[in-house]
Amino acid sequence: MARITRIVTAALFSLGLLASGSTAHAAAESLVVPDASVLQYGANNDAKVYIRNLNQVDGSWMGCCYNYWIDVSTDAGRAQFSAFLTARASHSRIVFFIADKTAISPFIMVGDF
């Protein structure tokens, strides 16, 4: 029951972000990666998956190694990582949103928009 509650809460939160649209995305910076398979990642024992070489896609993003991450200890983070792995395996496009690409921080949204 607790798992269902967490899933419903994560879904409602995501819908809230989508509904607020301009507010959520206006403050965020995005990076479109045409082929996710070019990205490198590393998973540590801290429940974070670090995306390591975004600077090779866009030089204005920080380079290796622990600057941007997906928190896989949450349902939202596991969904983000799943979206990334799916895009990576299929050589598809993926988009990362972050509050400030010049600050070390987690992604706020990952997907294909």
C-alpha contacts under 8 A as a table, 3 or more apart, distances in Angstrom:
res1	aa1	res2	aa2	distance
1	M	4	I	5.17
1	M	5	T	6.28
2	A	5	T	5.02
2	A	6	R	6.25
3	R	6	R	5.11
3	R	7	I	6.23
4	I	7	I	5.07
4	I	8	V	6.09
5	T	8	V	5.15
5	T	9	T	6.01
6	R	9	T	5.02
6	R	10	A	6.08
6	R	75	D	7.42
7	I	10	A	5.12
7	I	11	A	6.12
7	I	75	D	6.75
8	V	11	A	5.05
8	V	12	L	6.09
9	T	12	L	5.14
9	T	13	F	6.06
10	A	13	F	5.04
10	A	14	S	6.13
10	A	75	D	6.65
10	A	76	A	6.25
11	A	14	S	5.09
11	A	15	L	6.16
12	L	15	L	5.01
12	L	16	G	6.06
13	F	16	G	4.98
13	F	17	L	6.31
14	S	17	L	5.08
14	S	18	L	6.27
15	L	18	L	5.02
15	L	19	A	6.00
16	G	19	A	5.03
16	G	20	S	6.13
17	L	20	S	5.22
17	L	21	G	6.27
17	L	24	A	6.12
18	L	21	G	4.97
18	L	24	A	7.68
20	S	23	T	5.66
20	S	24	A	6.12
21	G	24	A	5.40
21	G	25	H	6.05
22	S	25	H	5.32
22	S	26	A	5.38
23	T	26	A	5.30
23	T	27	A	6.80
24	A	27	A	6.30
24	A	28	A	6.84
25	H	28	A	4.93
25	H	29	E	7.52
25	H	97	F	7.95
26	A	29	E	7.94
27	A	99	A	6.27
28	A	97	F	5.99
28	A	98	I	5.37
28	A	99	A	4.41
28	A	100	D	6.63
29	E	97	F	5.57
29	E	98	I	5.41
29	E	99	A	5.99
29	E	100	D	6.24
29	E	101	K	6.68
30	S	95	V	6.66
30	S	96	F	5.45
30	S	97	F	4.41
30	S	98	I	6.42
31	L	58	D	7.67
31	L	95	V	5.54
31	L	96	F	5.26
31	L	97	F	6.66
32	V	93	R	7.14
32	V	94	I	6.03
32	V	95	V	4.47
32	V	96	F	6.67
33	V	36	A	5.93
33	V	57	V	6.71
33	V	93	R	5.55
33	V	94	I	5.31
33	V	95	V	6.05
34	P	92	S	6.51
34	P	93	R	4.28
34	P	94	I	6.62
35	D	38	V	6.22
35	D	87	A	7.60
35	D	88	R	7.09
35	D	91	H	4.94
35	D	92	S	4.98
35	D	93	R	5.01
35	D	94	I	7.24
36	A	39	L	5.66
36	A	84	F	7.23
36	A	87	A	5.68
36	A	88	R	4.41
36	A	89	A	7.91
36	A	91	H	5.65
36	A	92	S	5.85
36	A	93	R	5.89
36	A	94	I	6.07
37	S	40	Q	7.91
37	S	87	A	7.38
37	S	88	R	4.25
37	S	89	A	6.57
37	S	90	S	7.72
37	S	91	H	5.24
37	S	92	S	7.63
38	V	88	R	7.75
39	L	51	I	7.04
39	L	52	R	7.11
39	L	53	N	6.07
39	L	54	L	6.94
39	L	88	R	7.76
40	Q	51	I	6.04
40	Q	52	R	5.40
40	Q	53	N	6.04
41	Y	49	V	6.63
41	Y	50	Y	5.38
41	Y	51	I	4.49
41	Y	52	R	5.37
41	Y	53	N	7.96
42	G	49	V	5.60
42	G	50	Y	5.21
42	G	51	I	6.77
42	G	52	R	7.32
43	A	47	A	7.34
43	A	48	K	5.99
43	A	49	V	4.37
43	A	50	Y	6.26
44	N	47	A	6.48
44	N	48	K	6.21
44	N	49	V	6.76
45	N	48	K	7.43
47	A	71	D	5.95
47	A	72	V	5.36
47	A	73	S	5.47
48	K	69	W	6.00
48	K	70	I	5.55
48	K	71	D	4.62
48	K	72	V	5.74
48	K	73	S	7.55
49	V	69	W	5.33
49	V	70	I	5.14
49	V	71	D	6.55
49	V	72	V	6.97
49	V	81	F	7.86
50	Y	65	C	7.09
50	Y	66	Y	5.87
50	Y	67	N	7.33
50	Y	68	Y	5.76
50	Y	69	W	4.25
50	Y	70	I	6.49
51	I	54	L	7.04
51	I	65	C	7.41
51	I	66	Y	7.62
51	I	67	N	7.88
51	I	68	Y	5.90
51	I	69	W	5.88
51	I	70	I	7.91
52	R	63	G	6.58
52	R	64	C	4.80
52	R	65	C	4.79
52	R	66	Y	6.81
52	R	67	N	7.57
52	R	68	Y	7.41
53	N	56	Q	5.69
53	N	57	V	7.62
53	N	63	G	5.47
53	N	64	C	5.59
53	N	65	C	7.34
54	L	57	V	5.36
54	L	58	D	6.41
54	L	59	G	7.85
54	L	61	W	6.18
54	L	62	M	7.12
54	L	63	G	6.43
55	N	58	D	4.88
55	N	59	G	4.54
55	N	60	S	6.45
55	N	61	W	4.74
55	N	62	M	5.63
55	N	63	G	5.03
56	Q	59	G	6.09
56	Q	63	G	7.70
58	D	61	W	5.97
59	G	62	M	7.52
61	W	101	K	5.98
61	W	102	T	6.91
62	M	67	N	6.87
62	M	101	K	7.30
62	M	102	T	6.80
63	G	67	N	7.53
64	C	67	N	7.13
66	Y	69	W	7.26
66	Y	104	I	7.67
67	N	103	A	7.50
67	N	104	I	4.55
67	N	105	S	6.37
68	Y	104	I	5.99
68	Y	105	S	5.38
68	Y	106	P	5.39
68	Y	107	F	6.69
69	W	105	S	6.72
69	W	106	P	4.67
69	W	107	F	6.14
70	I	77	G	5.61
70	I	78	R	7.99
70	I	80	Q	7.02
70	I	81	F	6.69
70	I	106	P	5.68
70	I	107	F	5.97
71	D	74	T	6.37
71	D	77	G	4.88
71	D	78	R	7.39
71	D	106	P	7.02
72	V	75	D	7.21
72	V	76	A	7.71
72	V	77	G	4.50
72	V	78	R	4.80
72	V	81	F	7.19
73	S	77	G	6.70
73	S	78	R	7.20
74	T	77	G	5.08
74	T	78	R	6.22
75	D	78	R	5.13
75	D	79	A	6.21
76	A	79	A	5.08
76	A	80	Q	6.22
77	G	80	Q	4.96
77	G	81	F	6.12
78	R	81	F	5.08
78	R	82	S	6.03
79	A	82	S	5.02
79	A	83	A	6.18
80	Q	83	A	5.13
80	Q	84	F	6.24
80	Q	109	M	7.00
80	Q	110	V	5.30
80	Q	111	G	7.11
81	F	84	F	4.97
81	F	85	L	6.09
82	S	85	L	5.13
82	S	86	T	6.06
83	A	86	T	5.20
83	A	87	A	6.22
83	A	110	V	7.04
83	A	111	G	6.17
84	F	87	A	5.19
84	F	88	R	6.00
84	F	94	I	6.82
84	F	110	V	7.27
84	F	111	G	7.40
85	L	88	R	4.91
85	L	89	A	6.01
86	T	89	A	5.27
86	T	90	S	6.24
87	A	90	S	5.23
87	A	91	H	5.78
87	A	92	S	4.63
87	A	93	R	6.26
87	A	94	I	6.29
88	R	91	H	5.13
88	R	92	S	6.37
89	A	92	S	7.74
93	R	112	D	6.61
94	I	110	V	7.17
94	I	111	G	5.60
94	I	112	D	5.06
95	V	110	V	5.73
95	V	111	G	5.28
95	V	112	D	5.39
95	V	113	F	6.87
96	F	107	F	6.74
96	F	108	I	7.95
96	F	109	M	6.11
96	F	110	V	4.71
96	F	111	G	6.75
97	F	107	F	5.81
97	F	108	I	5.70
97	F	109	M	5.06
97	F	110	V	6.23
98	I	101	K	6.22
98	I	105	S	7.62
98	I	106	P	6.95
98	I	107	F	4.77
98	I	108	I	5.32
98	I	109	M	7.06
99	A	107	F	7.59
99	A	108	I	7.04
100	D	103	A	5.56
100	D	105	S	7.88
101	K	104	I	7.46
107	F	110	V	7.04
